[in-house]
């Protein structure tokens, strides 16, 4: 079965809709089948995005994305330091440095 991707709007609205249906007497399992998500996803989304508004959820997703980019930059700089230590120099050679930078740019563009 292929994996479905839900937008931020859908992830925010599903727990809200579920709360309304729960108050009408439906069970969580019925609601999840109706919406097309697993109960695990519902509870995870409710925990993460429970009281958030749409703009707050977008802001949170943007922060997570920026954090991932920062981690990639940090690991790139650490690998460069390790390479320079292996070569016994204080900095990597220009040709090596250029190829590493080009590789990182290709990695970032592929996102």
N, C-alpha and C positions, 0 to 999 in steps of 0.2 A: 504494500500500500504506500502511495507516495505521501510525502510529508506536506502538510498544508502550512502556509505562512500567513499569519494574521497581522494586520496593520495595528498600529498603536490604538487607533480609534476603536477597532474591534475588540482588542484586548481590554480596553477600559469599559466598553459597553456590555460585554458578556457578563461580568460579575454583577453589574447594575441590573441587567435584565433578569439574571438568576435570582437576585434578592426579591424582585417583584413577584416572580413565579413561586418562590419559596413561601412568600406570605399568602399566596393563593392556595397552598397545600400540595404543590408538586414536590417530588423528591429531587435531590441533587443529581442522581443518576438519570432520571427522566430528562431533566433540563440539559444535561451534558450531551445526551444522545440527540436531543432535539437541535442543539446548537452545532454539534459535530466536533466536540472536544472531549478529551478524557477527563475523568474526575481529578486526576493528578494535576493536569494543566489548569483546571478551574481553581483548585485550591492554591496552586503556586501563584497564579495571577491575582487571586483575591488577596493573598498575603503581600505580594509586591506592589500592586496597584490599587489596593482596596479603597482608600479615601482620596485618591489623587484625581485631579481634573486633567483634562486632555493636555493642556499646555505644560503642566507640571510633569506629566509622564514623558512628553517629548524632550523636555529639558533633561530629565534623568537619563533617557536613552542617549542623548548627545554627550552627556558626561561619561557614560560608559564607553562610548566610541572613542572619545578623546583619551581616556585612560588607556585603552588598548594601543593607541598610536604612541603614547608616551612610553609604554612598556617596550614596544618594538624599538623605539629610538634608544632607550637605555640599553637593551640587549645588544643592539648594533654597536654602540659605543664601547661596551664591555668586550665584545668580540674583537674590535679593532685594537684595544689595549692589549688583549691577549696575543694577538698577532704580532704586535710590535715587540712584546716581551720575548716571544719565540724567536724573532729575528735578531734580538739583542740590540735593538735600536730604540731611541726614545719615541720615534714616530714611524709610521708605515711609509714605505716608498711611495712616491707619487703615482706610479703606475698601479700599484696594489690598491692604494687609497681610491683612485679614480674608479677602478673596477668594482670595489665594494660599494661606493656611493651610487654607481649606476645600477647595481643590483638592488639596492634599497629603493631607489626611485621606481624601478620596475615593479617591485613588491607593492609599493604604495599605490601605484596607478592601477594595479589589478583589482583593487578593492571596489 
